[in-house]
Amino acid sequence: MKNSFILLILLLLSIGLFTRCQKPKLLPVGSGYLDVDGGKIWYNVVGTGDKTPMLVLHGGPGMPSYYLKPLAKLGDERQIIFYDQLGCGHSDRITDPSLMTIDHYKKELGLLIHHLGLKKYYLYGHSWGTMLGTDYYLDHPQGIQALILSSPALSMKRWMADADILIASLPDPVQQAIRENEKYKTYDDAAYQSAVQLYYEGFVARNLPRSVDLDSCFAQMGDNVYMYMAGPSEFSITGELKNYERTDRLKEIQVPTLFIAGEFDEARPATVQYYQSLVPGAQFEMIKGAGKLTTQDNPEQSIKVVRDFLEGLEKKE
């Protein structure tokens, strides 16, 4: 009887160990389309690594996922899932403003997660993607093992204050062109356009000449989505997102979280570290020499900090 009991215990332990050691089922590699409210969205699964997969949320709103392609190098360890949100890139274009909301994009994300059958995954968001990812986590934390929030935009009040600080660091004629044309809403003014370009080259995408992938981003950007949700520029948030504020809820994040900022990011490192301080146990990494598009300006370090963060989590399992 005693021997039988011991054998039973050993059997149960073996089953438990086997279950824990089972690898997640790999998703089919390649691209596909998914029907959502308002059209079809495009997604692409890369990599054959069998560790917990990572789902990537691009910025904008309306900036397709091309610029995040360097993250595909993480596919040697885990599958990486890219997708273009409705209104940009490979996905269908939209004109209905009711589709250009956080609630719509959260539903769209939920449909993709369900379609792919993701039970355990990491969520990576960049810029506007950090807003979408944070809000999705706060509503649907199930299955999300960690958050990676790169160049986060979690307070529009702080975003615009940071933009004001960065504008003030530019030469006086550039500052004047930005401030006067913002005041009178003369966004087509040639001096304003030149000043905006200098701002972008200083704090958004510093690596020149631009990559083919970044050119594809601008060519296939959902300009109407960006204009409706954000506004006419990076430093004038007047659209649907103008009152966005989540600093009061960051304490609710209960999964490991990594915050990332470029050294010259328009999401200023000091602000990103403030967000980090509000999330229990969160980590922070700064990408040297980079503006907001860290995966374009310094892809090597961008990949390394994500890889090291996820490997550190998985060593503890």
DOMAR-686406 format. One record per residue (C-alpha): x, y, z; residue in three letters; residue number from 0. Coordinates in Angstrom, 2 decimals, decimal comma. Layout:
R;X;Y;Z;ALA;NUM
...
//
This chain:
R;0,00;0,00;0,00;MET;0
R;2,81;2,34;0,98;LYS;1
R;4,71;1,54;-2,23;ASN;2
R;1,58;2,15;-4,31;SER;3
R;1,10;5,55;-2,68;PHE;4
R;4,73;6,51;-3,39;ILE;5
R;4,36;5,41;-7,03;LEU;6
R;1,22;7,53;-7,35;LEU;7
R;3,00;10,59;-5,97;ILE;8
R;5,92;10,07;-8,37;LEU;9
R;3,51;9,71;-11,29;LEU;10
R;1,72;12,94;-10,42;LEU;11
R;5,03;14,78;-10,07;LEU;12
R;6,15;13,46;-13,45;SER;13
R;2,93;14,61;-15,10;ILE;14
R;3,28;18,07;-13,55;GLY;15
R;6,90;18,35;-14,65;LEU;16
R;5,99;17,23;-18,17;PHE;17
R;3,19;19,79;-18,36;THR;18
R;5,45;22,63;-17,22;ARG;19
R;8,12;21,66;-19,71;CYS;20
R;5,77;21,59;-22,68;GLN;21
R;6,64;24,29;-25,20;LYS;22
R;3,95;26,63;-26,55;PRO;23
R;2,51;25,56;-29,87;LYS;24
R;4,19;27,48;-32,68;LEU;25
R;2,09;29,72;-34,89;LEU;26
R;2,27;29,28;-38,68;PRO;27
R;5,03;31,56;-39,98;VAL;28
R;3,93;34,13;-42,53;GLY;29
R;1,35;36,83;-43,12;SER;30
R;-2,41;36,81;-43,12;GLY;31
R;-5,49;39,00;-42,91;TYR;32
R;-8,21;39,19;-40,29;LEU;33
R;-11,69;40,68;-40,64;ASP;34
R;-12,42;43,33;-38,00;VAL;35
R;-15,02;46,04;-37,69;ASP;36
R;-14,35;48,38;-40,62;GLY;37
R;-12,16;46,16;-42,80;GLY;38
R;-9,26;43,74;-42,81;LYS;39
R;-6,05;44,00;-40,83;ILE;40
R;-2,74;42,47;-41,91;TRP;41
R;-0,49;40,54;-39,54;TYR;42
R;2,81;38,74;-39,92;ASN;43
R;4,38;36,03;-37,75;VAL;44
R;8,18;35,70;-37,95;VAL;45
R;10,65;33,41;-36,21;GLY;46
R;10,69;29,78;-35,12;THR;47
R;11,92;30,14;-31,54;GLY;48
R;9,74;28,25;-29,07;ASP;49
R;9,84;30,64;-26,11;LYS;50
R;6,87;32,85;-25,18;THR;51
R;5,92;34,94;-28,25;PRO;52
R;5,88;38,75;-28,41;MET;53
R;3,11;40,82;-30,00;LEU;54
R;4,18;44,24;-31,33;VAL;55
R;2,03;47,40;-31,38;LEU;56
R;3,24;50,14;-33,72;HIS;57
R;3,02;53,87;-33,14;GLY;58
R;1,37;56,77;-34,89;GLY;59
R;-1,55;56,47;-34,71;PRO;60
R;-1,38;55,36;-38,31;GLY;61
R;2,39;54,65;-38,55;MET;62
R;2,65;51,12;-39,99;PRO;63
R;4,95;48,49;-38,55;SER;64
R;7,78;48,59;-41,12;TYR;65
R;10,06;50,62;-38,82;TYR;66
R;9,87;47,93;-36,13;LEU;67
R;11,22;45,18;-38,41;LYS;68
R;14,59;44,97;-36,59;PRO;69
R;12,71;43,28;-33,71;LEU;70
R;12,31;40,27;-36,02;ALA;71
R;15,86;39,30;-35,03;LYS;72
R;14,40;38,16;-31,72;LEU;73
R;12,71;35,39;-33,71;GLY;74
R;15,61;33,05;-33,05;ASP;75
R;14,28;32,70;-29,49;GLU;76
R;10,56;33,40;-29,84;ARG;77
R;7,96;34,20;-32,46;GLN;78
R;7,37;37,90;-33,10;ILE;79
R;3,97;39,04;-34,30;ILE;80
R;3,68;42,30;-36,21;PHE;81
R;0,46;43,82;-37,50;TYR;82
R;-0,76;47,02;-39,10;ASP;83
R;-3,69;48,59;-37,33;GLN;84
R;-6,73;49,44;-39,43;LEU;85
R;-6,14;52,53;-41,53;GLY;86
R;-2,47;52,12;-42,47;CYS;87
R;0,20;49,92;-44,03;GLY;88
R;-1,02;46,63;-45,49;HIS;89
R;-4,38;46,96;-43,72;SER;90
R;-7,53;48,51;-45,16;ASP;91
R;-7,90;52,29;-45,15;ARG;92
R;-10,75;53,88;-43,20;ILE;93
R;-12,64;57,17;-43,26;THR;94
R;-15,17;56,61;-40,47;ASP;95
R;-14,07;58,59;-37,36;PRO;96
R;-15,95;56,13;-35,11;SER;97
R;-13,22;53,60;-35,97;LEU;98
R;-10,45;56,01;-34,98;MET;99
R;-10,73;55,52;-31,23;THR;100
R;-8,86;53,70;-28,48;ILE;101
R;-11,89;51,51;-27,88;ASP;102
R;-11,96;50,39;-31,50;HIS;103
R;-8,25;49,58;-31,56;TYR;104
R;-8,53;47,66;-28,28;LYS;105
R;-11,30;45,53;-29,79;LYS;106
R;-9,22;45,02;-32,93;GLU;107
R;-6,25;43,88;-30,82;LEU;108
R;-8,45;41,50;-28,85;GLY;109
R;-9,74;39,92;-32,06;LEU;110
R;-6,18;39,35;-33,29;LEU;111
R;-5,12;37,76;-29,99;ILE;112
R;-8,15;35,46;-30,11;HIS;113
R;-7,56;34,63;-33,78;HIS;114
R;-3,95;33,64;-33,11;LEU;115
R;-4,92;31,67;-30,01;GLY;116
R;-2,39;33,46;-27,80;LEU;117
R;-2,62;32,18;-24,23;LYS;118
R;0,70;33,52;-22,91;LYS;119
R;2,53;36,37;-24,61;TYR;120
R;4,58;39,53;-24,14;TYR;121
R;3,18;42,86;-25,33;LEU;122
R;5,55;45,41;-26,89;TYR;123
R;4,23;48,88;-27,64;GLY;124
R;5,92;51,88;-29,20;HIS;125
R;4,72;55,49;-28,75;SER;126
R;0,95;55,39;-29,45;TRP;127
R;1,31;51,62;-29,16;GLY;128
R;2,16;52,11;-25,46;THR;129
R;-1,20;53,82;-24,98;MET;130
R;-3,02;51,00;-26,73;LEU;131
R;-1,00;48,32;-24,93;GLY;132
R;-1,42;49,87;-21,49;THR;133
R;-5,16;50,31;-21,92;ASP;134
R;-5,54;46,77;-23,26;TYR;135
R;-3,61;45,37;-20,30;TYR;136
R;-5,72;47,34;-17,81;LEU;137
R;-8,87;45,82;-19,35;ASP;138
R;-7,58;42,36;-20,28;HIS;139
R;-4,46;41,39;-18,30;PRO;140
R;-5,05;37,65;-18,82;GLN;141
R;-2,18;35,99;-20,66;GLY;142
R;0,10;39,05;-20,75;ILE;143
R;3,37;37,97;-19,13;GLN;144
R;5,18;41,32;-19,38;ALA;145
R;4,93;44,78;-20,95;LEU;146
R;7,61;46,56;-22,95;ILE;147
R;6,76;50,25;-23,34;LEU;148
R;9,11;52,05;-25,72;SER;149
R;8,98;55,86;-26,07;SER;150
R;5,78;55,86;-24,00;PRO;151
R;3,08;58,48;-24,42;ALA;152
R;1,12;57,90;-21,22;LEU;153
R;0,25;61,52;-20,46;SER;154
R;-0,54;64,02;-23,22;MET;155
R;0,00;66,86;-20,77;LYS;156
R;3,57;65,65;-20,17;ARG;157
R;4,07;64,87;-23,87;TRP;158
R;3,33;68,47;-24,85;MET;159
R;5,40;69,84;-21,96;ALA;160
R;8,35;67,73;-23,17;ASP;161
R;7,84;69,01;-26,72;ALA;162
R;7,95;72,57;-25,41;ASP;163
R;11,26;71,86;-23,65;ILE;164
R;12,73;70,33;-26,81;LEU;165
R;11,54;73,17;-29,05;ILE;166
R;13,24;75,60;-26,67;ALA;167
R;16,56;73,82;-27,32;SER;168
R;16,42;74,61;-31,06;LEU;169
R;17,88;77,75;-32,72;PRO;170
R;15,76;80,87;-32,23;ASP;171
R;14,53;81,12;-35,86;PRO;172
R;13,36;77,49;-35,72;VAL;173
R;11,58;78,06;-32,42;GLN;174
R;9,88;81,15;-33,82;GLN;175
R;8,71;79,35;-36,97;ALA;176
R;7,17;76,56;-34,89;ILE;177
R;5,53;78,74;-32,26;ARG;178
R;4,09;81,37;-34,62;GLU;179
R;2,67;78,88;-37,09;ASN;180
R;1,27;76,72;-34,29;GLU;181
R;-0,43;79,82;-32,89;LYS;182
R;-2,06;80,75;-36,21;TYR;183
R;-2,49;77,13;-37,38;LYS;184
R;-0,60;77,84;-40,60;THR;185
R;0,79;74,35;-40,85;TYR;186
R;1,56;74,59;-44,59;ASP;187
R;3,98;77,47;-44,14;ASP;188
R;7,37;76,61;-45,67;ALA;189
R;9,35;77,84;-42,66;ALA;190
R;7,16;75,77;-40,38;TYR;191
R;7,64;72,64;-42,48;GLN;192
R;11,41;73,12;-42,43;SER;193
R;11,36;73,64;-38,66;ALA;194
R;9,29;70,51;-38,12;VAL;195
R;11,78;68,56;-40,23;GLN;196
R;14,64;69,76;-37,99;LEU;197
R;12,67;68,77;-34,91;TYR;198
R;12,05;65,30;-36,36;TYR;199
R;15,72;64,87;-37,25;GLU;200
R;16,72;65,83;-33,74;GLY;201
R;14,21;63,93;-31,65;PHE;202
R;12,28;61,41;-33,78;VAL;203
R;14,44;59,77;-36,46;ALA;204
R;18,09;60,81;-36,23;ARG;205
R;19,65;58,16;-38,46;ASN;206
R;20,06;59,63;-41,95;LEU;207
R;19,58;58,77;-44,73;PRO;208
R;16,29;57,11;-43,79;ARG;209
R;15,97;53,37;-44,30;SER;210
R;13,75;51,85;-46,99;VAL;211
R;11,47;50,58;-44,24;ASP;212
R;11,06;54,05;-42,79;LEU;213
R;10,31;55,45;-46,24;ASP;214
R;7,64;52,75;-46,59;SER;215
R;6,16;53,87;-43,26;CYS;216
R;5,69;57,44;-44,45;PHE;217
R;4,42;56,31;-47,87;ALA;218
R;1,78;54,04;-46,32;GLN;219
R;0,94;56,08;-43,24;MET;220
R;-2,70;56,62;-42,32;GLY;221
R;-2,48;60,41;-42,34;ASP;222
R;-6,19;60,88;-41,69;ASN;223
R;-6,02;58,55;-38,66;VAL;224
R;-3,06;60,48;-37,28;TYR;225
R;-4,71;63,84;-37,88;MET;226
R;-7,99;62,80;-36,25;TYR;227
R;-6,49;61,07;-33,23;MET;228
R;-3,37;63,19;-32,63;ALA;229
R;-3,34;66,40;-34,63;GLY;230
R;-1,19;68,26;-37,15;PRO;231
R;2,21;67,56;-35,56;SER;232
R;4,16;65,65;-32,92;GLU;233
R;4,01;68,60;-30,53;PHE;234
R;0,44;69,74;-31,04;SER;235
R;-1,92;67,05;-29,70;ILE;236
R;-5,37;68,41;-30,51;THR;237
R;-7,25;65,30;-31,61;GLY;238
R;-9,06;62,37;-30,00;GLU;239
R;-6,09;61,67;-27,70;LEU;240
R;-5,58;65,20;-26,37;LYS;241
R;-6,86;64,41;-22,87;ASN;242
R;-5,23;60,98;-22,56;TYR;243
R;-3,79;60,43;-19,06;GLU;244
R;-2,88;57,13;-17,42;ARG;245
R;-0,28;58,07;-14,81;THR;246
R;-2,92;57,56;-12,12;ASP;247
R;-3,39;53,93;-13,15;ARG;248
R;0,18;52,76;-13,76;LEU;249
R;0,30;51,41;-10,20;LYS;250
R;-2,23;48,80;-11,35;GLU;251
R;0,30;47,11;-13,63;ILE;252
R;1,21;43,83;-11,97;GLN;253
R;3,48;42,22;-14,58;VAL;254
R;7,20;42,83;-15,20;PRO;255
R;7,52;46,03;-17,22;THR;256
R;10,40;47,50;-19,20;LEU;257
R;10,40;51,19;-20,17;PHE;258
R;12,64;52,27;-23,06;ILE;259
R;13,62;55,75;-24,25;ALA;260
R;16,10;57,04;-26,79;GLY;261
R;18,84;59,33;-25,52;GLU;262
R;17,33;62,19;-27,57;PHE;263
R;13,76;60,86;-27,53;ASP;264
R;10,84;63,28;-27,68;GLU;265
R;9,51;61,03;-24,93;ALA;266
R;12,23;62,51;-22,76;ARG;267
R;14,18;59,98;-20,64;PRO;268
R;13,39;61,93;-17,46;ALA;269
R;9,67;61,60;-18,16;THR;270
R;9,96;57,92;-19,04;VAL;271
R;11,80;57,31;-15,76;GLN;272
R;8,94;59,06;-13,98;TYR;273
R;6,53;56,55;-15,55;TYR;274
R;8,87;53,77;-14,47;GLN;275
R;8,67;55,00;-10,87;SER;276
R;4,89;54,52;-10,92;LEU;277
R;4,98;50,83;-11,94;VAL;278
R;6,00;48,42;-9,16;PRO;279
R;9,38;46,83;-9,96;GLY;280
R;9,62;48,31;-13,46;ALA;281
R;12,95;48,63;-15,28;GLN;282
R;14,31;51,40;-17,53;PHE;283
R;16,78;51,33;-20,42;GLU;284
R;18,08;54,25;-22,51;MET;285
R;19,09;53,68;-26,14;ILE;286
R;22,27;55,61;-26,92;LYS;287
R;22,23;58,13;-29,76;GLY;288
R;18,59;57,45;-30,62;ALA;289
R;15,53;59,61;-31,04;GLY;290
R;12,03;58,19;-30,69;LYS;291
R;12,50;55,60;-33,45;LEU;292
R;14,98;53,59;-31,40;THR;293
R;14,72;50,48;-33,59;THR;294
R;15,88;52,60;-36,55;GLN;295
R;18,45;54,80;-34,85;ASP;296
R;20,16;52,08;-32,81;ASN;297
R;18,71;48,68;-33,70;PRO;298
R;21,50;46,68;-32,09;GLU;299
R;20,99;48,07;-28,59;GLN;300
R;17,20;48,14;-29,03;SER;301
R;17,21;44,40;-29,72;ILE;302
R;19,68;43,65;-26,92;LYS;303
R;17,71;45,39;-24,15;VAL;304
R;14,53;43,54;-25,10;VAL;305
R;16,34;40,22;-25,39;ARG;306
R;18,10;40,67;-22,04;ASP;307
R;14,86;41,69;-20,31;PHE;308
R;12,92;38,67;-21,56;LEU;309
R;15,77;36,24;-20,93;GLU;310
R;16,03;37,57;-17,39;GLY;311
R;12,34;36,88;-16,82;LEU;312
R;12,55;33,39;-18,24;GLU;313
R;15,54;32,41;-16,12;LYS;314
R;13,37;32,98;-13,05;LYS;315
R;10,68;30,55;-14,25;GLU;316
//
